[in-house]
Amino acid sequence: MTTPSSAALREAIQAGYPDHADAVRLYGPEIYADPAGLYEEIRRKHGPIAPVLLDDDIPAWFVVGYRELHHVTSQTQLFGRDSRRWNMKDFVRPDWPLLPYVGWQPTVLFTEGAERQRRTGALNDALDALDRTELTAVCEQVADLLIDDFCGDGEADLIRQYAYPLPAHVMVRLFGLPEADLPDVVRDVTLSADMTEESGPAYARLRERVSRLVTEKQARPGDDLPSRLLAHSARLTDEEAVLDIQVLVAGAHGPTANWIGNTLRLMLMDDDFSITLQGGRSSVGQALNEVLWKDPPLQNAPGRWAVQDCELAGRRIRRGDMLVLGIAAANADPQVQPAAYPDSGANRAHMSFSHGEYGCPFPAPELGELIAKTAVEVLLDRLPDVDLGVAPEEVRWRQSLWMRSLEALPVRFSPTAPMGQEAVWSGPR
C-alpha cells in the first residue's frame, strides 16, 4: 500500500481537524528538556484537551486534564481500544515509530467487550495465582545477586546494573524462560518500549522468543505463569497466548524498572527523603507513591479512539479520532495537585495505572509495587551509605515523550563483600 503524500495529509487535517492549525508537535528533541513545563504550557494555551501532532504531523488529541482523563478512561462506550476505527490509519508510513503501539494487533490490548473479559480474566487469574511471599523471596534473591556483582566496587550505575535488569531477572523465573535468554530479553523489551525506529524489529524478536516459549510450555507445562495461562478455562489459542504473554513481559519490565530507578533518584536527590534514607524503610512506600504522581514510569500513552462523534471539554471529537492519555500531565493538574499542597502523601488517586476497564489489569499494580518496593529496600539494607556519585544536574532523563526513565544513576558507597549464593537463597527477610 502506498502511503498518502504530505499534501494529502495536510488536506485531510484541514478538512477533519480544523482545531489543529496551531497544534503542538509532540515530537522532536526540543520537547524533551522540560516535559512538566511543556504540559503546563499546553494546558494554559489549549485547556484540558489539546490538539497535537505526532510524528509526521499525524493529528491527535492530548488529554491533559485529570477530570477529562478520568472521563475518557471510564467511558468505554465513547472511547475504545480497537484502533481499527482510527480515521488516520491510512496516512501513516509502514515504519512510523508509533505504529507498533497503535496499529491494530490481535492482542488483549486492543480487545473490547466479551473478548476482552475472556482474555483479561485469564491474565488476571494467572497473575493472582502468584504467591506474594514467594515473589518477594525471588525479588530479594535477584536483588542480592545483582548487588553482589558491584558491591565491592564502591560505585555503580543503579539504572544499568540494578533497576533495569532486576525485573527482567524476576520475569525469567516467573515465566520459565531460559537464563541464557536474559540479555536478549532485556535488550528487546527495553528497545520495544522506547517507541523509536528500533522498536519494531525488537518487538518482532521478542514475539519470536515468546512463541518458542509457548511451544515449549504446551509440550512440558511447569509451575510458571505461561503454563497457568495456557491451562486456563478461557482456552486461549497459541497465538493469543503468545501475544498476551508478550504484553505481560513488556508491561512487567519497562514500567517496573523505571519505577525503581525513579524512586531511587527521588530518595537520593530529594531533601525530604535523603534525610531518612539510611534505615528509612518507612519512607520507601511514600517515595514510590510520590514517583507515581510526579514522575510516572509511563508519561503518556497513545491508546483510545472515539467510538462516535462527541464533545469533550468543549472540543469536537470525531468518530475515529485518536486520544493520547497525558498521564503525567493529568497527575499535575492543579485541580488535584494545587501548588499550595505539593505533597501527595498517601493519596493514591493518581492516573499512573490508567483507569477503568482498559487500565492496568488487577493485580498487576500490586505485584509491580511489591517488586519495586523490595528492590529499593534490599538496596538500602545492603548499601546503607549509598549516595549520589555525580552532581545532581548531571543526572539526566532519557529523551522520550512516552517513558519517564533515567539515562543513568551513578552512585558511590562503602565497598562491601558479596553475600554469596548461600545467603542469597536463604528466603525472605
C-alpha positions as CSV (number, residue, x, y, z in Angstrom):
1,M,0.0,0.0,0.0
2,T,1.3,3.5,-0.9
3,T,1.4,6.0,1.9
4,P,-0.5,9.2,1.0
5,S,1.5,12.2,0.2
6,S,2.2,15.0,2.7
7,A,-0.1,17.2,0.6
8,A,-2.9,14.7,1.0
9,L,-2.2,14.5,4.7
10,R,-2.4,18.3,5.1
11,E,-5.7,18.3,3.2
12,A,-7.1,15.6,5.5
13,I,-6.1,17.6,8.6
14,Q,-7.6,20.8,7.2
15,A,-10.8,19.1,6.4
16,G,-11.2,16.9,9.5
17,Y,-9.1,18.7,12.2
18,P,-9.8,22.4,11.9
19,D,-8.6,22.9,15.6
20,H,-5.2,21.6,14.7
21,A,-4.0,24.7,12.9
22,D,-1.9,25.7,15.9
23,A,-1.4,22.2,17.3
24,V,1.6,21.4,19.4
25,R,4.1,19.0,17.9
26,L,4.7,16.1,20.4
27,Y,8.0,15.0,18.8
28,G,11.4,16.4,18.2
29,P,14.3,16.9,20.7
30,E,13.2,20.4,21.7
31,I,10.3,19.0,23.7
32,Y,12.4,16.7,26.0
33,A,14.1,19.3,28.1
34,D,11.2,20.2,30.4
35,P,8.1,17.9,29.9
36,A,6.4,19.2,33.0
37,G,6.8,22.8,31.7
38,L,5.5,21.6,28.3
39,Y,2.4,20.0,29.8
40,E,1.7,23.2,31.8
41,E,2.1,25.4,28.7
42,I,-0.2,23.1,26.7
43,R,-2.8,23.3,29.5
44,R,-2.5,27.0,29.7
45,K,-2.8,27.6,26.0
46,H,-5.3,24.9,25.0
47,G,-7.1,23.7,28.1
48,P,-7.6,20.1,29.3
49,I,-7.9,18.7,25.7
50,A,-5.2,19.9,23.4
51,P,-4.8,19.4,19.6
52,V,-1.4,17.9,19.0
53,L,0.6,16.4,16.1
54,L,2.5,13.2,16.5
55,D,5.4,12.1,14.3
56,D,5.0,13.1,10.6
57,D,2.4,15.6,11.8
58,I,-0.3,13.0,12.4
59,P,-3.1,14.7,14.3
60,A,-4.4,13.5,17.7
61,W,-5.9,14.9,20.9
62,F,-3.8,15.2,24.1
63,V,-5.8,14.7,27.3
64,V,-4.0,16.7,30.0
65,G,-6.9,17.4,32.4
66,Y,-7.3,15.0,35.3
67,R,-11.1,15.0,35.2
68,E,-11.1,14.6,31.5
69,L,-8.7,11.7,31.6
70,H,-10.8,10.0,34.2
71,H,-13.8,10.5,31.9
72,V,-12.1,9.1,28.8
73,T,-10.8,6.0,30.6
74,S,-14.2,5.4,32.3
75,Q,-16.5,5.8,29.2
76,T,-15.7,2.7,27.2
77,Q,-18.8,3.2,25.1
78,L,-17.3,6.5,23.8
79,F,-13.6,5.8,23.8
80,G,-12.5,2.3,22.8
81,R,-9.2,0.4,22.4
82,D,-9.8,-1.1,19.0
83,S,-7.6,1.0,16.8
84,R,-9.1,-0.3,13.6
85,R,-11.6,2.6,13.9
86,W,-8.7,5.1,13.7
87,N,-9.5,7.6,10.9
88,M,-5.9,8.4,10.2
89,K,-4.5,4.9,9.9
90,D,-4.2,5.2,6.1
91,F,-1.9,8.2,6.4
92,V,1.0,6.7,8.3
93,R,4.0,5.1,6.8
94,P,4.8,1.4,7.4
95,D,7.8,2.3,9.6
96,W,6.0,5.0,11.6
97,P,7.6,5.0,15.1
98,L,4.3,4.6,16.9
99,L,2.8,2.0,14.6
100,P,3.7,-1.0,16.8
101,Y,1.7,0.6,19.6
102,V,-1.3,2.0,17.8
103,G,-1.6,-0.3,14.7
104,W,-4.2,-2.9,15.5
105,Q,-3.0,-6.3,16.6
106,P,-5.0,-9.3,17.9
107,T,-3.5,-8.8,21.5
108,V,-5.5,-8.3,24.6
109,L,-4.6,-4.6,24.5
110,F,-6.9,-3.9,21.5
111,T,-9.8,-6.1,22.6
112,E,-13.2,-4.9,23.8
113,G,-16.4,-6.3,25.3
114,A,-16.7,-10.0,25.9
115,E,-13.5,-10.8,24.2
116,R,-11.6,-8.5,26.5
117,Q,-13.3,-10.0,29.5
118,R,-12.3,-13.5,28.4
119,R,-8.6,-12.7,27.9
120,T,-8.1,-10.3,30.8
121,G,-9.8,-12.9,33.0
122,A,-7.1,-15.4,32.1
123,L,-4.3,-12.9,32.7
124,N,-5.8,-11.7,36.0
125,D,-6.2,-15.2,37.3
126,A,-2.7,-16.3,36.2
127,L,-1.2,-13.2,37.9
128,D,-3.3,-13.5,41.0
129,A,-2.1,-17.1,41.5
130,L,1.4,-15.9,42.1
131,D,2.3,-16.4,45.8
132,R,3.3,-13.0,47.2
133,T,5.7,-14.4,49.7
134,E,7.4,-16.5,47.1
135,L,7.5,-13.5,44.7
136,T,9.1,-11.4,47.5
137,A,11.7,-14.1,48.1
138,V,12.5,-14.2,44.4
139,C,12.9,-10.4,44.2
140,E,15.2,-10.4,47.2
141,Q,17.3,-13.2,45.7
142,V,17.6,-11.4,42.4
143,A,18.4,-8.1,44.2
144,D,21.1,-9.7,46.2
145,L,22.6,-11.4,43.2
146,L,22.8,-8.1,41.3
147,I,24.2,-6.1,44.2
148,D,26.8,-8.9,44.7
149,D,28.1,-8.0,41.3
150,F,29.0,-4.4,42.2
151,C,29.0,-4.1,46.0
152,G,32.8,-4.5,46.2
153,D,33.4,-1.7,43.7
154,G,32.3,1.2,45.8
155,E,30.4,2.7,42.8
156,A,27.7,1.6,40.4
157,D,25.1,2.8,37.8
158,L,21.9,1.8,39.5
159,I,20.0,2.0,36.2
160,R,22.1,-0.2,34.1
161,Q,23.3,-2.5,36.9
162,Y,20.2,-2.7,39.0
163,A,16.9,-1.1,38.1
164,Y,16.7,-2.4,34.5
165,P,18.0,-6.0,34.9
166,L,16.1,-6.7,38.1
167,P,12.5,-7.0,36.7
168,A,13.9,-9.0,33.8
169,H,15.6,-11.5,36.1
170,V,12.3,-11.8,38.0
171,M,10.4,-12.4,34.8
172,V,12.9,-15.1,33.7
173,R,11.9,-17.0,36.8
174,L,8.2,-16.4,36.7
175,F,7.9,-17.1,33.0
176,G,10.1,-20.1,33.0
177,L,12.4,-18.5,30.4
178,P,15.9,-19.9,30.0
179,E,18.6,-17.9,31.9
180,A,20.5,-17.7,28.6
181,D,17.8,-15.6,27.1
182,L,18.1,-12.9,29.8
183,P,20.4,-10.4,27.9
184,D,18.3,-10.6,24.7
185,V,15.1,-10.2,26.7
186,V,16.3,-7.1,28.5
187,R,17.6,-5.6,25.3
188,D,14.4,-6.2,23.2
189,V,12.0,-5.3,25.9
190,T,13.8,-2.0,26.5
191,L,14.0,-1.2,22.8
192,S,10.4,-2.1,22.1
193,A,9.3,0.3,24.9
194,D,11.2,3.3,23.6
195,M,9.0,4.0,20.6
196,T,11.9,4.6,18.2
197,E,12.8,3.1,14.8
198,E,14.4,0.2,16.6
199,S,11.1,-0.7,18.3
200,G,9.6,-2.6,15.5
201,P,12.4,-5.1,15.0
202,A,12.8,-5.5,18.8
203,Y,9.1,-6.2,19.1
204,A,9.3,-8.9,16.4
205,R,12.3,-10.6,18.0
206,L,10.5,-10.6,21.3
207,R,7.4,-12.2,19.8
208,E,9.5,-15.0,18.2
209,R,11.1,-15.7,21.6
210,V,7.8,-15.8,23.4
211,S,6.4,-18.1,20.6
212,R,9.1,-20.6,21.3
213,L,8.3,-20.4,25.0
214,V,4.6,-21.2,24.4
215,T,5.5,-24.2,22.3
216,E,7.8,-25.5,25.0
217,K,5.2,-24.9,27.7
218,Q,2.5,-26.7,25.7
219,A,4.8,-29.7,25.5
220,R,6.2,-29.5,29.0
221,P,4.0,-27.4,31.4
222,G,5.6,-26.2,34.6
223,D,4.8,-24.2,37.7
224,D,5.1,-20.9,35.9
225,L,2.9,-18.1,34.7
226,P,2.7,-19.1,31.0
227,S,1.7,-22.7,31.9
228,R,-1.1,-21.4,34.1
229,L,-2.3,-19.1,31.3
230,L,-2.3,-21.9,28.8
231,A,-4.2,-24.2,31.2
232,H,-6.9,-21.5,32.0
233,S,-10.6,-22.2,31.2
234,A,-10.5,-19.2,28.8
235,R,-8.9,-21.7,26.4
236,L,-6.5,-19.2,24.8
237,T,-5.2,-20.2,21.4
238,D,-1.5,-20.4,21.0
239,E,-1.5,-17.1,19.1
240,E,-3.5,-15.4,21.8
241,A,-1.2,-16.8,24.4
242,V,1.9,-15.6,22.6
243,L,0.6,-12.1,22.1
244,D,-0.8,-11.7,25.6
245,I,2.4,-13.1,27.3
246,Q,4.3,-10.5,25.2
247,V,2.1,-7.8,26.6
248,L,2.8,-9.1,30.1
249,V,6.5,-9.1,29.5
250,A,6.5,-5.5,28.2
251,G,4.2,-4.3,30.9
252,A,6.2,-6.0,33.7
253,H,9.6,-4.9,32.7
254,G,9.8,-1.3,31.5
255,P,7.4,0.4,33.8
256,T,8.6,-1.5,36.9
257,A,12.3,-0.8,36.0
258,N,11.5,2.9,35.6
259,W,9.5,2.9,38.8
260,I,12.6,1.5,40.7
261,G,15.0,3.9,39.1
262,N,12.8,7.0,39.5
263,T,12.2,6.1,43.2
264,L,15.9,5.7,43.9
265,R,16.6,9.0,42.2
266,L,14.0,10.7,44.4
267,M,15.4,9.2,47.6
268,L,18.9,10.2,46.7
269,M,18.2,13.7,45.4
270,D,15.2,15.0,47.3
271,D,16.0,16.5,50.7
272,D,12.8,15.3,52.3
273,F,13.7,11.7,51.5
274,S,17.5,11.8,51.7
275,I,17.3,12.7,55.4
276,T,15.6,9.4,56.2
277,L,17.5,7.4,53.5
278,Q,19.7,5.4,56.0
279,G,17.4,2.8,57.5
280,G,14.4,4.7,56.2
281,R,12.3,1.7,55.1
282,S,9.1,3.6,56.3
283,S,9.7,6.2,53.6
284,V,10.0,3.8,50.7
285,G,6.3,3.4,50.2
286,Q,5.8,7.1,50.3
287,A,8.6,7.6,47.7
288,L,7.1,5.0,45.4
289,N,3.7,6.8,45.6
290,E,5.2,10.3,45.0
291,V,7.0,9.0,41.9
292,L,3.7,7.8,40.5
293,W,2.3,11.3,40.9
294,K,5.3,13.3,39.7
295,D,7.5,11.1,37.5
296,P,5.3,8.2,36.5
297,P,7.2,5.4,34.6
298,L,4.7,5.8,31.7
299,Q,4.3,9.6,31.0
300,N,1.9,9.4,28.1
301,A,0.1,6.6,26.2
302,P,-1.5,6.7,22.8
303,G,-4.4,4.4,23.1
304,R,-8.0,5.5,22.9
305,W,-10.2,6.0,19.8
306,A,-13.5,7.8,19.7
307,V,-16.3,5.3,19.1
308,Q,-18.7,8.0,17.9
309,D,-18.8,11.8,17.4
310,C,-18.8,13.5,20.8
311,E,-17.8,16.6,22.7
312,L,-15.0,16.7,25.3
313,A,-14.2,19.8,27.3
314,G,-15.7,21.9,24.5
315,R,-13.7,20.1,21.8
316,R,-15.5,18.4,18.9
317,I,-14.1,14.8,18.8
318,R,-14.9,12.9,15.6
319,R,-15.5,9.2,15.4
320,G,-12.1,7.5,14.9
321,D,-10.0,10.3,16.4
322,M,-7.0,9.2,18.5
323,L,-6.6,10.4,22.0
324,V,-3.3,10.4,23.8
325,L,-3.6,9.9,27.5
326,G,-1.5,12.5,29.2
327,I,-0.8,10.6,32.5
328,A,1.9,12.8,33.9
329,A,0.1,16.0,32.8
330,A,-3.2,14.8,34.4
331,N,-1.4,13.9,37.7
332,A,-0.1,17.5,37.8
333,D,-3.4,19.1,37.1
334,P,-3.8,22.0,39.6
335,Q,-7.3,20.8,40.3
336,V,-5.9,17.7,42.0
337,Q,-2.4,18.9,42.8
338,P,-2.6,22.6,43.8
339,A,0.7,24.4,44.1
340,A,0.0,25.2,47.7
341,Y,-0.2,21.5,48.6
342,P,2.5,19.7,46.5
343,D,2.9,16.7,48.9
344,S,0.9,13.7,47.5
345,G,1.2,11.9,50.9
346,A,-0.9,8.8,51.0
347,N,-3.1,9.9,48.2
348,R,-3.3,7.1,45.6
349,A,-5.8,8.7,43.2
350,H,-3.1,9.2,40.5
351,M,-3.7,8.0,37.0
352,S,-0.4,6.2,36.5
353,F,-2.0,2.8,36.1
354,S,-4.7,4.4,33.9
355,H,-8.2,3.7,35.0
356,G,-11.3,1.7,34.2
357,E,-11.8,-1.4,32.1
358,Y,-8.7,-0.7,29.9
359,G,-6.4,0.2,32.8
360,C,-3.6,-1.9,34.1
361,P,-5.2,-5.3,35.0
362,F,-5.7,-6.5,38.5
363,P,-3.4,-7.4,40.3
364,A,-0.5,-6.1,38.2
365,P,-0.1,-2.8,40.1
366,E,0.1,-4.6,43.4
367,L,2.7,-7.0,42.0
368,G,4.7,-4.2,40.4
369,E,4.7,-2.3,43.7
370,L,5.9,-5.4,45.5
371,I,8.8,-5.8,43.1
372,A,9.8,-2.1,43.2
373,K,9.5,-1.8,47.0
374,T,11.6,-4.9,47.6
375,A,14.2,-3.7,45.1
376,V,14.6,-0.4,46.9
377,E,14.5,-1.8,50.4
378,V,17.2,-4.5,49.7
379,L,19.5,-1.9,48.2
380,L,19.1,0.3,51.3
381,D,19.8,-2.7,53.5
382,R,22.9,-3.8,51.6
383,L,24.3,-0.3,50.9
384,P,23.2,1.9,53.8
385,D,25.5,4.8,53.0
386,V,24.7,4.9,49.2
387,D,25.0,8.4,47.9
388,L,24.8,10.2,44.5
389,G,28.1,9.8,42.7
390,V,27.7,13.0,40.5
391,A,26.3,16.4,40.8
392,P,22.5,16.4,40.7
393,E,22.4,18.4,37.4
394,E,24.4,15.6,35.7
395,V,21.5,13.0,36.3
396,R,19.6,13.2,33.1
397,W,16.3,11.9,31.9
398,R,16.2,9.8,28.7
399,Q,14.8,11.7,25.7
400,S,11.4,10.1,25.4
401,L,7.9,11.6,25.5
402,W,6.4,8.3,26.4
403,M,8.5,6.6,29.1
404,R,9.9,8.5,32.1
405,S,13.3,7.0,32.8
406,L,16.9,7.9,33.6
407,E,19.9,7.6,31.3
408,A,22.0,6.6,34.3
409,L,22.1,7.0,38.1
410,P,25.7,6.9,39.3
411,V,26.2,6.3,43.0
412,R,29.0,5.7,45.4
413,F,29.1,3.7,48.7
414,S,31.5,1.9,51.0
415,P,32.6,-1.3,49.4
416,T,31.3,-4.5,51.0
417,A,31.8,-8.2,50.5
418,P,29.3,-10.2,48.4
419,M,26.8,-12.2,50.4
420,G,27.4,-15.3,48.3
421,Q,25.0,-17.7,46.8
422,E,24.1,-19.5,50.1
423,A,22.9,-16.2,51.7
424,V,21.2,-15.1,48.5
425,W,18.8,-18.1,48.6
426,S,18.1,-18.1,52.3
427,G,14.5,-17.0,52.0
428,P,12.5,-13.8,52.7
429,R,13.9,-11.1,55.0
